Amino acid sequence: MVTESELKKKLNSGHFSNLYLCFGEEKMLVRRSAELIEKKISKGDLNDLNYRVFDNDSELSEISICADMIPFMSEWNFLRINDMDIDKLSKDDFEALMTILKNVSSQTVIIFAMPTLDVTSKTAKAHMKKLISYIDKNGVCIELTHRTGLALERDMCKWAKAGGCTMSELTAHKLIQFAGEDLNRLNAEMKKLTAFADGGEITPEMIEQLVSKTAEASVYDLFGFIVSQNIDKALTAIGTLFYQQVSGVYICTVLSGAYIDAYRTRVGREAGIPTAQIADDFGYKNRKWVLDKLSRQIQRVTTTSLRRSIDELTAVQERMVTEMIDERVEIERLVCRLALIAGDRSDE
């Protein structure tokens, strides 16, 4: 399989293939990669005579006919096949599809793209694995994986530059904290920020002013208010979350995750284990910054208080799924109890 940069190098150098497959977790990048392939090979000349789009409901017989067509007033004949669920094809249909690919004309480019279908190399089943293997050997196969950490921050800086603005990696980090890691949402937020910055620098203040936080980021903020015993801000944050129609169950679940993250960091450090190793051991990958941030926030909270807090959260979660309760009242009571526990240092 090739990387994004390798795909661009191949296309820019004129090394074209007849078969392409674009799939993976990052749907926006899947769509953009397929469009880039079409643009580079066709030199922007796509029309009804040389370009046809198929989907999961298309007949293989029709695809076969179009794949054999001779380009008219064009160098290439293009077929884009979107979101074909390869693993749901019957054995006969899959073999028919593979026959089309094995006999593809030297003047035809077939691009498989999965802009909405959830397919990865790990989740692919027998048919999809065979397709991936075949196109990887006989064409170009690219899997667009989820971006995190420094790579994602650098992407945001590139997007800012493409929009005629500048942005530091530190500011990009703040944007990701606010908006999350979904590229579609980040793309929308970047368009908003570049328009506002109007050729200047995108600043942290602009992000605070213009970017709406994800529910998860807001709950992690709530965690910070609780452990610092800032009840007023904590209750205000709860009010905002419920106004945004975030459920009490979700708030409780994410808050539990924050406490567990914090507890792992504390126990690991007490055992002399570096944060980087804790992040690797528990699969945080490039989200080590989350552990660093939580570690700073719980400096004045004892380990016993963290355990008691997790017990409180577990009990409330159980009540929420087994009893008819007022979620907002329950969350507000929970937050007040957690703040009191955070301030308890009797075990020191």
Stockholm file with secondary structure:
# STOCKHOLM 1.0

chainA/1-348         MVTESELKKKLNSGHFSNLYLCFGEEKMLVRRSAELIEKKISKGDLNDLNYRVFDNDSELSEISICADMIPFMSEWNFLRINDMDIDKLSKDDFEALMTILKNVSSQTVIIFAMPTLDVTSKTAKAHMKKLISYIDKNGVCIELTHRTGLALERDMCKWAKAGGCTMSELTAHKLIQFAGEDLNRLNAEMKKLTAFADGGEITPEMIEQLVSKTAEASVYDLFGFIVSQNIDKALTAIGTLFYQQVSGVYICTVLSGAYIDAYRTRVGREAGIPTAQIADDFGYKNRKWVLDKLSRQIQRVTTTSLRRSIDELTAVQERMVTEMIDERVEIERLVCRLALIAGDRSDE
#=GR chainA/1-348 SS CCCHHHHHHHHHTTCCCSEEEEEESCHHHHHHHHHHHHHHHHTTCCCTTTEEEECTTSCHHHHHHHHTCCCSSSSCEEEEEESCCGGGSCHHHHHHHHHHHHTCCTTEEEEEECSSSCCCTTTCCHHHHHHHHHHHHHSEEEEECCCCHHHHHHHHHHHHHHTTCBCCHHHHHHHHHHHCSCHHHHHHHHHHHHHHHTTSBCCHHHHHHHCCCCHHHHHHHHHHHHHTTCHHHHHHHHHHHHHTTCCHHHHHHHHHHHHHHHHHHHHHHHTTCCHHHHHHHTTCTTCHHHHHHHHHHTTTSCHHHHHHHHHHHHHHHHHHHHSCCCHHHHHHHHHHHHHHHHTCCTTC
#=GC SS_cons         CCCHHHHHHHHHTTCCCSEEEEEESCHHHHHHHHHHHHHHHHTTCCCTTTEEEECTTSCHHHHHHHHTCCCSSSSCEEEEEESCCGGGSCHHHHHHHHHHHHTCCTTEEEEEECSSSCCCTTTCCHHHHHHHHHHHHHSEEEEECCCCHHHHHHHHHHHHHHTTCBCCHHHHHHHHHHHCSCHHHHHHHHHHHHHHHTTSBCCHHHHHHHCCCCHHHHHHHHHHHHHTTCHHHHHHHHHHHHHTTCCHHHHHHHHHHHHHHHHHHHHHHHTTCCHHHHHHHTTCTTCHHHHHHHHHHTTTSCHHHHHHHHHHHHHHHHHHHHSCCCHHHHHHHHHHHHHHHHTCCTTC
//
